[in-house]
Amino acid sequence: MAYVVTEQCIRCKYMDCVEVCPVDCFYEGENMLVINPNECIDCGVCEPECPAEAIVPDTEPGLDKWVELNAKFSAEWPNITVKGDTPADADDWKGKPGKLESEFSENPGSGS
């Protein structure tokens, strides 16, 4: 089992999770983070740190596309080990549905 980042992270990208991860398994996209499922040790410390509630165990039903998305982009995006700046409009996007279709970017983040 591993944890995955879901749609709630898109355009929010608070990054509180990055600071607590003991194995540095977060990878940064332009407007969201993902978890490398092969590096995640299932410790769960990241889940309660996420203000957007975007991190969930991959064992929850209906997460197949998120498991695939996390695996794919963790292989392409830069690893991030230090919390960066939260987007100024993060709170405006928190909890909004349909962000995968309308807001997701495949572009890598800065890896800061």
N, C-alpha and C positions, 0 to 999 in steps of 0.2 A: 504494500500500500504506500501511497505517496499523497501529497496534497497538490491541488491544482488551483490556479488563478482563473477566475471566471469573468464574465461580462461586466460585473460590477466595478472592476478595476479600470475599465476603459474610460479615458479622459479624467479619471480621479487620480490614480497613481500616487497615493499618499506615501508609500515606501516605508512606513513604520515597520513592516515585516522584515525588511532587509537588515535592519540593525540587530534583530534578535536571532537570525538564522545562524546556527552553529556550524553549518557546512557550506555556506555561501552558494546556495543553489538557485538564486534568483537571477534572472536575465532581463535586460531592459529594452523594451521597444519604445517607439516614439511616444505612445500614449497609454501604455500599460506594461505590466511586468508579467513574467511567466516563471514557472518553477520547472527545473530539469527533473523529470521523474526518476532518472537513474541516479541522481545525487541526493535527492530528498531522503532523509532517514526516518520520516514519519514521526518526528518528535512533537509536532503540533504547536510549537511555541509561536509560530507566525499567525495562526488562525485568529486568536483573540486580539492581536495587535492591529488588525486591519479595520479601519473606521468604516470602510465601504462593505464589509462582510463579503469580500470577494474570494476568500480562500476557504476551500472546503476539501474534505477527504475525497479521493478519487473513487471511493466505494459507494458514494451516493448515487442513486439512479439518475440516468439521463445526462451523464457527464462525458459521454464518449467523444463528442466534438471538442470539448475542453481539454481532455487528456491528450488528444491528437494535436491540438493547437499548442499546448504547453510543450510537448515533446518536439514538435517541428521548430518552433521559434527559439527554444532554449539552445538549439544547435546552430542558430543563425545570429542571434542577438548577442551583444556583449554582456559578460557577467558583471553584476553590480554587487558591491560588498559594503557600500556606505550609503546611507540615506541621502538622497538629493533633495532638491527643492520641489515641494508639492506645487502642481499647477495652480495659478491664481484662481481659476474658475472651477476647481475640483468639487467644491461643495455644490455648485450649480448642477453638476452631472451625477451626483450621488443618488443612486436609486432609480435612475431613469432606465426604462426598458428599451430594447431594440438597438442598443449601442453597437453590437457586433456588426450588424448590417449597415449601419449609417456612419459609424465613427471609427471603427478599427483601422489601424494602420500597420502594414507589414514592415514599415521602415524601422531600422534599429534605433535605439536611444543613444545617448551620449556615452553610456557606460561609466558615468562619473562615480 
